[in-house]
Amino acid sequence: MGLPPSAYRHDAWWSNEDAPQNTHTQSRLGWMAAGYTAAAERATHQVVFTRIVI
């Protein structure tokens, strides 16, 4: 199973949003919940996840 087409077309899909009212559940329930932020380079199909340090 791969990413949805919108992940390849829209920078906003990779937004690091963790507030419950935001619609980017992939970040809130995915990488943000695991303690990471994402930085995507869609042209090269690469994503860098960085651990959130508190």
Secondary structure, 3 states (H helix, E strand, C coil): CCCCHHHHHCHHHHCCCCCCCCCCHHHHHHHCCCCEEEEEECCCCEEEEEECCC
